[in-house]
Amino acid sequence: MKHHRTDTISLQPNKSLSEVVALCGRYPEEAFHFLREGLTYSANRLHGALSPTAQLVHRYLAEQNLDMHEFAELFHRDQLPEGVAQAVREAGGCEMLNRHISGQDLCWGLRDYARHRWGSLARLVLGRWRIESTLDFGKMVFILVENDLLQKEPRDTLEDFREVFDFDEALSPAFLMTDDDEQADTSKDDASS
């Protein structure tokens, strides 16, 4: 999924998120906010935080409603404003600014973000929002794409989200040990030695 800005929502959408939620009717607005936050979390985990240079470029992409391919074409034809073109050069080229996340990577990132945010209640919270599988993540993504609130790469499909992992297993309390729990267990072992 195309990640233009740190919050992933276009600056000039045709419809507001509330309007899109009312039209789709399946998932509540809170679920879409979680998706947006999880996309940022996943992009930062996969690509690192946006540098000020990258923020400038991604803001330009969103303002102009360009995907990375269109942007790269403009860059190679010297048709970008000089400040934006300089930012691309400083970043090492267009390919260094592409923050695309595959459907599978996004699913795993959303799982981790849910576990980080809600711990053993992650499955319950997602279930209350009618998110029962990774395919639901994909349906939400494509609702945003169809309403110009998110961009995708041409190769992205809804099938990328099908059965990425089993929700019950991946969000089971047995699999929710956090890094803090692991460190606490290690500290206990060290103290008893």
BELWO-V323291 format. One record per helix or strand of 2 or more residues. SS is the DSSP state (H for helix, E for strand). FROM is the first residue (numbers start at 1). TO is the last residue. If there is no record, write none. Layout:
# BELWO-V323291
SS,FROM,TO  SS,FROM,TO
This chain:
# BELWO-V323291
H,17,24  H,29,47  H,52,64  H,68,76  H,82,91  H,94,96  H,103,128  H,134,146  H,158,161  H,167,170  H,173,175  H,179,192
